[in-house]
């Protein structure tokens, strides 16, 4: 009994204190992984904020964007043009989704819309693979996947780039939401559909804009994840990784997605490295969920979620 | 059409007592048809249907129907979205395996019921967060059950009796002198067993949802605070929904291994299984027992149909291309059905019934 308590409560901290450089390395790894999750989670948050749709297809949108980009690059299209074309494809996709999925389902219950995005998920997966093929592709965007050492701590260049990109993207999105006219309209729609409509905000346009922005976020996420682990089907599964980030940070909060991502990323890495061996490892799959679950019991609306006020 | 609507008329069927008003099937024709279907289902397929039909279509259909009814009780009636179905099915399967290998003389029916109970207890545990969180937050939280349980069964060798392959295999068991599980069990015997289970449990579910428990579930689903104010206890009601739903899923999981797959590893209960059952419930119709049957049939038949259709019309294409087209059609059809009828196949059936009632006068 004493041994177990020691192994769980004392030994891991002793390990941490024993080699601080390694701890820092683990923490940095966690931060990077967390920011990558945040990138995916951001796409969810944007759509949920503006239309109340829990977009299950976000993961496949990431895959689709990455596949399109790689497919274009393989055909010899220059990088800048390929990026522009991929953006155009994602915007077209947003138009199509608004027209053929959201508009006919307006005013339906949340679970129906959720289900519709699962249908979309299947459709896009088949469509993307049919267009560009299903084999694993390498995405080379010119950032070398190598590490440099600062004061005995290894830092991966690619991960650093991804982290900076994520930070930049979040700042841009926050500005977009707070300062621009469309951003304000988006927030109005998120707050109250009918009130927004009554003061003349075009709902359909807003939806297209939001899905387009989510598409662009998907491109960035696809770019980073693709460069890290190749463009393949498993890319769509990172959506599952983003879910605990979402509930931790709150569905409606952009900063929440970032902070949630960081907590999950760090918690996961530290848990795996220091406590994982105690139970046989491979706890990364569920650790994030259990962490988020425990957290939700204390704070049901997530870290930054809007306070839930319920009336009869 | 000409004959059917004359037969399907409820004019003249008066309900003179409360008992007849509250009957499961208030219309005589419904009663007759359901009993007839049940009798035919027990007798005809085992005699007529070939091995392929029983093994590839009918047995999985019955098992998934049971799981879909279970999830429908939780999601459709009590309004608690769950993505942990695969995990609860795994609990049923693994506890059935442990129970029957530890107590070989125990009747296989008792084993199934007990493993359902084990799943129910686990379900209760993972249902506790539902008291604090709702909607999609809850759905994501139930994913914790899915991932944690699968990981547990993978990691702890005790669950598979230290099998080096990590799989559980249905041992040879008999019921009333007939082999029902194991490699020697005939498809017909397994079919009848699965049918008996799903028939009994569908009846139980139908009774649950029209009684006190079902009504309190629906009250919680429709307006939880109002329900609480009029005296429905949320704690008991929600946990009961999780427990009973997990019981159904647990039995279905045990059946999946013992009556259908024969042997399985945790991969058989991964997240896709949870989504599959959720599709069945939503496509079939949330809050409808009939919908669970229709949804399971639809979702299971569709891939089989899509696989065979190109052959039937003489098209040949590569396997990869066919799989991609299958995915697209599958996704497209889900979207199509949701747009045409968001309340599922059960609602289509109901509309058809209403039309039949008024025929030939539309108003």
Interface residues (C-beta under 8 A of the other chain):
Chain A: X54 X100 X101 X104 X105 X108 X109 X110 X111 X112 X114 X115 X116 X118 X119 X120 X121 X122 X123 X124 X125 X126 X127 X129 X130 X134 X240 X243 X244 X246 X247 X251 X279 X280 X282 X283 X285 X286 X289 X290 X292 X293 X296 X297 X300 X301 X302 X310 X311 X312
Chain B: X75 X81 X129 X132 X133 X134 X135 X136 X137 X140 X141 X143 X144 X147 X148 X151 X154 X155 X223 X225 X226 X229 X271 X275 X278 X279 X282 X286 X320 X321 X323 X324 X325 X326 X327 X328 X329 X330 X331 X332 X333 X334 X335 X338 X339 X342
